[in-house]
């Protein structure tokens, strides 16, 4: 059973930075594509960024391109989301998501709150 634990959320001022981490356990990390999603109050959950096994192939929501960077460490079985130039509209609960390349079984973390406010 895959287990995902996010950390690194918090309160930050507009223009500031945060780095989210997600620790993966319970299976073979390299067999999963990893993503970050977010859900703001009253809104649907949306894809923020995704990274594939080699760490080279990534994709981003238009709203975060140029500000956020997703990366993964297959040795330490972690995925990161570096968030720069944060805006109030980035305020949301951020979720780590894993999906298997082989059987499409997927898993969610419990989420970490990011609040951007002065």
C-alpha positions in Angstrom: 0.0 0.0 0.0 1.5 3.3 -1.1 1.6 6.0 1.5 2.2 9.7 0.7 3.1 12.3 3.3 3.3 16.0 2.4 5.1 18.7 4.3 6.3 22.2 3.9 3.0 24.2 3.8 2.4 27.3 5.8 1.7 31.0 5.7 3.7 33.2 3.4 3.4 36.8 2.2 2.7 37.5 -1.5 5.9 37.3 -3.5 7.4 34.8 -1.1 8.5 31.2 -1.6 7.7 27.8 -0.2 9.0 24.3 -0.9 6.6 21.4 -0.5 7.9 17.9 -0.1 6.1 14.5 -0.5 7.6 11.3 0.9 6.6 8.1 -0.9 6.6 4.7 0.7 5.1 1.2 0.3 6.1 0.5 -3.3 8.6 1.2 -6.1 8.8 4.9 -6.5 10.1 4.8 -10.0 7.0 2.9 -11.1 4.8 5.9 -10.5 4.2 9.2 -12.1 4.0 11.9 -9.4 2.0 15.1 -9.4 0.9 18.0 -7.2 -2.8 19.0 -7.1 -4.4 21.8 -5.2 -7.9 22.6 -4.0 -9.0 26.1 -2.9 -12.2 26.7 -0.9 -15.3 26.3 -3.1 -13.3 25.2 -6.1 -12.5 21.8 -7.7 -9.2 20.1 -7.2 -6.8 21.0 -10.1 -3.5 19.7 -11.4 -0.6 22.0 -10.6 2.4 20.1 -11.9 3.4 16.6 -12.8 6.8 14.8 -13.2 7.5 11.5 -14.8 10.0 8.8 -13.8 13.1 10.2 -15.3 12.4 13.6 -13.9 12.9 15.3 -17.2 9.3 15.2 -18.5 7.2 17.7 -16.6 4.1 19.7 -17.2 2.4 22.6 -15.4 -0.8 24.4 -15.1 -0.7 27.7 -17.0 -1.3 29.6 -13.8 2.0 28.4 -12.3 4.3 28.2 -15.3 7.5 30.1 -14.6 6.9 30.3 -10.9 6.6 26.7 -9.7 9.1 23.8 -10.3 8.4 20.2 -9.7 11.2 17.7 -9.2 11.7 14.1 -7.9 14.4 12.2 -6.2 14.2 8.5 -7.0 16.9 7.7 -4.4 15.1 9.3 -1.4 11.6 8.6 -2.9 10.5 12.2 -2.7 8.8 14.7 -4.9 9.1 18.4 -4.4 7.3 21.5 -5.5 9.3 24.7 -5.3 6.9 27.6 -5.4 8.2 31.2 -6.0 6.5 34.5 -6.5 3.5 33.2 -4.6 0.2 35.0 -5.1 -2.9 35.1 -2.9 -4.7 33.0 -5.5 -2.2 30.2 -4.8 -3.9 29.7 -1.5 -5.2 26.1 -1.3 -4.6 22.7 0.2 -1.9 21.0 -1.9 -2.0 17.3 -2.4 0.6 14.8 -3.6 -0.7 12.3 -6.1 0.9 9.0 -7.4 -0.3 6.9 -10.2 1.2 3.6 -11.3 2.5 3.3 -14.9 1.5 -0.4 -14.9 -1.9 -0.9 -13.4 -3.1 2.8 -13.0 -3.7 2.3 -9.3 -3.5 5.8 -7.7 -3.0 7.3 -4.3 -3.4 10.7 -2.6 -1.7 12.3 0.3 -3.5 14.0 3.1 -2.7 17.5 1.9 -0.8 20.5 3.3 -2.3 24.0 3.6 -0.6 26.9 1.8 -1.8 30.3 2.6 -0.5 33.4 0.8 -1.5 36.5 2.6 -0.1 39.8 3.9 
